[in-house]
Amino acid sequence: MPSISWDPSMTTGVESLDNQHKQLIAWLNDLLSAMSAGRGRTEISSLLDKLGGYAVMHFGNEEDCMAKYNCPVAAKNAAAHKDFVATFAAFREEFDKTGATAHLVVRLQAELMRWLTSHIKATDTQLAPCVRATPHR
């Protein structure tokens, strides 16, 4: 089963955000592995809760950092986060109704892995030059 890994091309310039990205990636990989292996509904539900809650917390931290460092993509980033939360909620609702169907696992894998990787590399990394340009106080 495919998985994703954090790599230096995902650096944001803020170590705590990079560490949160690493955790999100690890938990997404765990979730997809559990779903693909047909593990129990309770385990998968717990992973969904953990991943969803952590993503919301991380998004708040990241949006605060983008505001602090006057990142020009801050509004675009916040909108993307809102869309992700809605998409994740729809996946969660589908899981609650139907369980970890093969169709859901494939869609989760395709959409969430793609979104997370492309979002970090295309949007979140735009924070790095803003951090470097801000004098340390």
Backbone as JSON, one array per atom type, in Angstrom:
{
  "sequence": "MPSISWDPSMTTGVESLDNQHKQLIAWLNDLLSAMSAGRGRTEISSLLDKLGGYAVMHFGNEEDCMAKYNCPVAAKNAAAHKDFVATFAAFREEFDKTGATAHLVVRLQAELMRWLTSHIKATDTQLAPCVRATPHR",
  "N": [[0.84, -1.18, 0.0], [0.58, 2.22, -0.85], [2.37, 4.91, 0.72], [3.11, 8.05, 2.32], [5.89, 10.24, 2.91], [7.55, 12.6, 4.97], [9.73, 15.05, 3.69], [12.71, 17.07, 3.1], [11.86, 18.98, 1.21], [9.49, 19.87, 2.12], [9.8, 21.73, 4.08], [8.91, 24.34, 6.29], [10.12, 26.37, 7.62], [9.51, 26.73, 10.2], [10.04, 24.93, 12.92], [8.25, 23.6, 14.71], [5.9, 23.46, 13.19], [6.78, 21.88, 11.06], [7.27, 19.52, 12.46], [4.66, 18.94, 13.24], [3.54, 18.46, 10.73], [4.92, 16.12, 10.08], [3.8, 14.4, 12.0], [1.08, 14.41, 11.23], [1.31, 13.19, 8.7], [2.3, 10.67, 9.47], [0.12, 9.69, 10.98], [-1.89, 9.7, 9.02], [-0.87, 7.78, 7.27], [-0.99, 5.58, 9.06], [-3.77, 5.41, 9.42], [-4.69, 4.8, 6.8], [-3.39, 2.38, 6.4], [-4.56, 0.81, 8.42], [-7.22, 0.81, 7.54], [-6.97, -0.44, 5.03], [-6.09, -2.93, 5.82], [-8.28, -3.94, 6.97], [-8.86, -3.58, 9.66], [-10.5, -3.3, 12.85], [-13.59, -1.48, 13.32], [-13.64, 0.22, 15.57], [-10.91, 0.81, 16.06], [-10.24, 2.13, 13.67], [-12.04, 4.25, 13.75], [-11.07, 5.6, 15.99], [-8.55, 6.39, 15.02], [-9.37, 8.11, 12.96], [-10.61, 10.11, 14.5], [-8.38, 11.04, 15.95], [-6.64, 11.94, 13.91], [-8.26, 13.86, 12.6], [-8.82, 15.73, 14.68], [-6.22, 16.55, 15.36], [-5.41, 17.68, 12.95], [-7.04, 19.97, 12.79], [-6.12, 21.41, 15.03], [-3.44, 21.78, 14.24], [-3.84, 23.29, 11.88], [-4.8, 25.71, 12.94], [-2.49, 26.56, 14.35], [-0.72, 26.87, 12.22], [-1.97, 28.82, 10.66], [-1.85, 30.97, 12.44], [0.95, 31.33, 12.51], [1.41, 32.07, 9.84], [0.08, 34.51, 9.8], [1.56, 35.91, 11.73], [4.09, 36.11, 10.48], [3.47, 37.54, 8.26], [2.76, 36.24, 5.82], [2.2, 36.0, 2.37], [0.38, 34.13, 1.35], [-1.47, 33.58, 3.27], [-4.34, 33.88, 3.47], [-5.22, 32.25, 1.36], [-4.24, 29.83, 2.3], [-5.73, 29.46, 4.68], [-8.29, 29.19, 3.56], [-7.93, 26.83, 2.1], [-7.51, 25.07, 4.2], [-10.03, 25.13, 5.4], [-11.56, 23.93, 3.39], [-10.36, 21.39, 3.39], [-11.08, 20.45, 5.95], [-13.85, 20.23, 5.61], [-13.96, 18.27, 3.58], [-12.72, 16.14, 4.91], [-14.57, 15.75, 6.96], [-16.75, 14.85, 5.47], [-15.75, 12.41, 4.53], [-15.49, 11.15, 6.99], [-18.15, 11.0, 7.82], [-19.15, 9.3, 5.84], [-17.67, 6.98, 6.45], [-18.75, 6.44, 8.99], [-21.31, 5.68, 8.26], [-20.98, 3.55, 6.37], [-18.7, 2.1, 6.94], [-15.29, 0.93, 6.46], [-15.15, 0.75, 3.45], [-13.89, -0.62, 0.35], [-14.0, 1.24, -1.7], [-14.12, 3.68, -0.27], [-11.64, 3.62, 1.05], [-9.83, 3.76, -1.11], [-10.5, 6.27, -2.18], [-9.98, 7.95, 0.03], [-7.24, 7.52, 0.29], [-6.28, 8.46, -2.21], [-7.22, 11.15, -2.32], [-6.62, 12.41, 0.23], [-3.85, 11.89, 0.68], [-2.74, 13.04, -1.62], [-3.69, 15.69, -1.32], [-2.51, 16.51, 1.13], [0.28, 16.27, 0.66], [0.63, 17.92, -1.66], [-0.38, 20.35, -0.72], [1.3, 21.02, 1.44], [3.78, 21.26, 0.08], [3.23, 23.19, -1.94], [1.93, 25.37, -0.72], [2.31, 25.66, 2.17], [5.1, 25.74, 2.4], [5.7, 28.22, 1.49], [5.85, 29.82, 3.63], [8.43, 29.73, 4.65], [10.36, 31.64, 3.39], [9.27, 33.98, 4.43], [9.63, 33.7, 7.17], [12.42, 33.68, 7.28], [12.87, 36.3, 6.44], [12.02, 37.86, 8.5], [13.17, 39.79, 11.14], [14.75, 38.5, 14.02], [13.56, 38.8, 17.27]],
  "CA": [[0.0, 0.0, 0.0], [1.38, 3.45, -0.9], [2.38, 5.8, 1.88], [3.88, 9.25, 2.05], [6.91, 10.56, 3.9], [8.01, 13.98, 5.01], [11.1, 15.22, 3.2], [13.12, 18.47, 3.23], [11.13, 19.88, 0.31], [8.28, 20.28, 2.83], [10.19, 22.6, 5.19], [8.18, 25.6, 6.38], [10.91, 27.36, 8.33], [9.07, 26.71, 11.6], [10.26, 23.54, 13.32], [7.05, 23.01, 15.3], [4.97, 23.13, 12.1], [7.34, 20.72, 10.35], [7.02, 18.34, 13.3], [3.23, 18.63, 13.14], [3.34, 17.83, 9.42], [5.42, 14.74, 10.2], [2.81, 13.64, 12.76], [-0.1, 14.24, 10.37], [1.66, 12.19, 7.68], [2.37, 9.36, 10.14], [-1.23, 9.23, 11.33], [-2.61, 9.39, 7.79], [-0.36, 6.46, 6.85], [-1.56, 4.59, 9.99], [-5.19, 5.28, 9.11], [-4.87, 4.09, 5.53], [-2.94, 1.01, 6.63], [-5.59, 0.13, 9.21], [-8.4, 0.61, 6.69], [-6.64, -1.42, 4.0], [-5.92, -4.24, 6.46], [-9.58, -4.37, 7.48], [-8.89, -3.58, 11.12], [-11.82, -3.04, 13.43], [-14.24, -0.18, 13.23], [-13.26, 1.04, 16.71], [-9.55, 1.3, 15.83], [-10.27, 3.1, 12.57], [-12.74, 5.43, 14.25], [-10.14, 6.3, 16.87], [-7.55, 7.03, 14.16], [-10.04, 9.23, 12.31], [-10.76, 11.16, 15.51], [-7.05, 11.58, 16.27], [-6.16, 12.67, 12.74], [-9.11, 15.03, 12.38], [-8.6, 16.69, 15.75], [-4.86, 17.07, 15.25], [-5.36, 18.55, 11.77], [-7.67, 21.25, 13.14], [-5.18, 22.09, 15.92], [-2.31, 22.18, 13.41], [-4.24, 24.37, 10.98], [-4.82, 26.94, 13.73], [-1.1, 26.96, 14.59], [-0.11, 27.29, 10.96], [-2.59, 30.1, 10.28], [-1.26, 31.97, 13.34], [2.32, 31.59, 12.04], [1.36, 32.82, 8.59], [-0.28, 35.89, 10.15], [2.71, 36.49, 12.45], [5.18, 36.38, 9.55], [2.92, 38.27, 7.1], [2.9, 35.39, 4.64], [1.22, 36.44, 1.37], [-0.61, 33.1, 1.03], [-2.21, 33.26, 4.5], [-5.78, 33.73, 3.21], [-5.36, 31.05, 0.53], [-3.98, 28.7, 3.19], [-6.9, 29.3, 5.56], [-9.39, 28.67, 2.74], [-7.62, 25.43, 1.8], [-7.75, 24.32, 5.42], [-11.49, 25.01, 5.57], [-12.0, 22.92, 2.42], [-9.89, 20.08, 3.86], [-11.92, 20.05, 7.09], [-15.14, 19.8, 5.06], [-13.72, 17.01, 2.89], [-12.46, 15.12, 5.93], [-15.85, 15.5, 7.64], [-17.57, 14.03, 4.57], [-15.19, 11.06, 4.6], [-15.82, 10.6, 8.32], [-19.58, 10.69, 7.78], [-19.29, 8.1, 5.01], [-17.15, 5.86, 7.24], [-19.72, 6.15, 10.05], [-22.47, 5.03, 7.65], [-20.72, 2.34, 5.6], [-17.47, 1.43, 7.34], [-14.11, 1.11, 5.6], [-15.32, 0.07, 2.17], [-12.75, -0.49, -0.56], [-14.18, 2.51, -2.41], [-13.74, 4.77, 0.63], [-10.19, 3.54, 1.28], [-9.16, 4.24, -2.32], [-10.72, 7.72, -2.27], [-9.23, 8.58, 1.12], [-5.83, 7.45, -0.07], [-5.99, 9.33, -3.34], [-7.48, 12.55, -2.04], [-5.93, 12.96, 1.39], [-2.41, 11.86, 0.46], [-2.44, 14.06, -2.64], [-3.92, 17.02, -0.76], [-1.53, 16.83, 2.17], [1.59, 16.46, 0.02], [0.65, 19.09, -2.54], [-0.63, 21.55, 0.08], [2.53, 21.36, 2.17], [4.83, 21.68, -0.85], [2.86, 24.36, -2.74], [1.44, 26.49, 0.07], [2.94, 25.8, 3.49], [6.53, 26.07, 2.26], [5.83, 29.65, 1.21], [6.11, 30.46, 4.9], [9.88, 29.74, 4.93], [11.02, 32.92, 3.12], [8.72, 35.0, 5.33], [10.29, 33.5, 8.45], [13.8, 34.14, 7.1], [12.89, 37.76, 6.24], [11.61, 38.55, 9.72], [14.26, 39.87, 12.11], [14.45, 37.85, 15.3], [13.46, 39.76, 18.37]],
  "C": [[0.89, 1.26, 0.0], [1.29, 4.22, 0.42], [3.17, 7.04, 1.48], [4.85, 9.48, 3.2], [7.22, 12.04, 3.82], [9.42, 14.01, 4.44], [11.44, 16.71, 3.25], [12.43, 19.45, 2.29], [9.84, 20.39, 0.94], [8.57, 21.25, 3.98], [9.45, 23.94, 5.13], [9.01, 26.72, 7.0], [10.54, 27.47, 9.8], [9.1, 25.25, 12.05], [9.0, 22.88, 13.89], [6.02, 22.64, 14.23], [5.47, 21.93, 11.31], [7.11, 19.44, 11.15], [5.54, 17.95, 13.27], [2.91, 17.99, 11.79], [3.79, 16.37, 9.45], [4.4, 13.87, 10.93], [1.55, 13.4, 11.93], [0.15, 13.16, 9.31], [1.69, 10.79, 8.31], [0.98, 8.83, 10.45], [-2.08, 8.95, 10.1], [-2.16, 8.03, 7.26], [-0.93, 5.36, 7.74], [-3.03, 4.33, 9.67], [-5.41, 4.46, 7.84], [-4.43, 2.64, 5.64], [-4.0, 0.21, 7.38], [-6.83, -0.16, 8.37], [-8.14, -0.47, 5.65], [-6.54, -2.83, 4.57], [-7.23, -4.75, 7.05], [-9.63, -4.45, 9.0], [-10.25, -3.11, 11.6], [-12.28, -1.6, 13.33], [-13.81, 0.75, 14.35], [-11.87, 1.63, 16.52], [-9.53, 2.37, 14.75], [-10.96, 4.38, 13.01], [-11.84, 6.26, 15.14], [-9.07, 7.03, 16.06], [-8.14, 8.23, 13.43], [-10.19, 10.41, 13.28], [-9.42, 11.85, 15.78], [-6.55, 12.45, 15.12], [-6.96, 13.95, 12.52], [-8.89, 16.11, 13.43], [-7.23, 17.35, 15.66], [-4.74, 18.02, 14.06], [-5.93, 19.92, 12.09], [-6.73, 22.06, 14.04], [-4.0, 22.62, 15.1], [-2.67, 23.35, 12.5], [-4.28, 25.71, 11.72], [-3.41, 27.46, 13.99], [-0.47, 27.54, 13.32], [-0.67, 28.64, 10.51], [-2.06, 31.23, 11.15], [0.15, 32.33, 12.88], [2.3, 32.4, 10.75], [0.98, 34.27, 8.84], [0.91, 36.59, 10.8], [3.82, 36.92, 11.5], [4.71, 37.06, 8.26], [3.09, 37.5, 5.79], [1.82, 35.76, 3.62], [0.16, 35.39, 1.01], [-1.49, 32.75, 2.24], [-3.7, 33.02, 4.24], [-6.06, 32.48, 2.37], [-5.19, 29.8, 1.38], [-5.19, 28.42, 4.09], [-8.09, 28.73, 4.78], [-9.17, 27.2, 2.4], [-7.86, 24.56, 3.03], [-9.25, 24.1, 5.65], [-12.04, 23.94, 4.62], [-11.59, 21.52, 2.86], [-10.77, 19.58, 5.0], [-13.28, 19.55, 6.6], [-15.01, 18.45, 4.35], [-13.52, 15.88, 3.89], [-13.75, 14.76, 6.66], [-16.77, 14.62, 6.78], [-17.07, 12.59, 4.56], [-15.57, 10.4, 5.92], [-17.29, 10.17, 8.36], [-19.82, 9.41, 6.97], [-18.8, 6.87, 5.77], [-18.17, 5.46, 8.31], [-20.94, 5.4, 9.51], [-22.14, 3.65, 7.07], [-19.52, 1.54, 6.05], [-16.38, 1.67, 6.31], [-14.25, 0.3, 4.32], [-14.08, 0.27, 1.31], [-12.8, 0.84, -1.3], [-13.73, 3.69, -1.54], [-12.23, 4.78, 0.86], [-9.44, 4.12, 0.08], [-9.3, 5.76, -2.44], [-9.96, 8.48, -1.18], [-7.74, 8.63, 0.76], [-5.5, 8.45, -1.16], [-6.13, 10.8, -2.95], [-6.67, 13.11, -0.89], [-4.42, 12.95, 1.22], [-2.0, 12.93, -0.54], [-2.58, 15.44, -2.04], [-2.81, 17.39, 0.21], [-0.16, 17.12, 1.55], [1.62, 17.74, -0.81], [0.44, 20.38, -1.74], [0.64, 21.97, 0.82], [3.57, 21.94, 1.2], [4.49, 22.97, -1.6], [2.49, 25.58, -1.89], [2.22, 26.69, 1.36], [4.4, 26.22, 3.4], [6.75, 27.54, 1.92], [6.02, 30.47, 2.5], [7.61, 30.64, 5.14], [10.56, 31.08, 4.59], [10.52, 34.05, 4.0], [9.38, 34.92, 6.7], [11.72, 34.02, 8.35], [13.89, 35.66, 7.0], [12.53, 38.55, 7.49], [12.78, 38.58, 10.71], [13.83, 39.21, 13.42], [14.52, 38.86, 16.41], [14.07, 39.18, 19.61]]
}
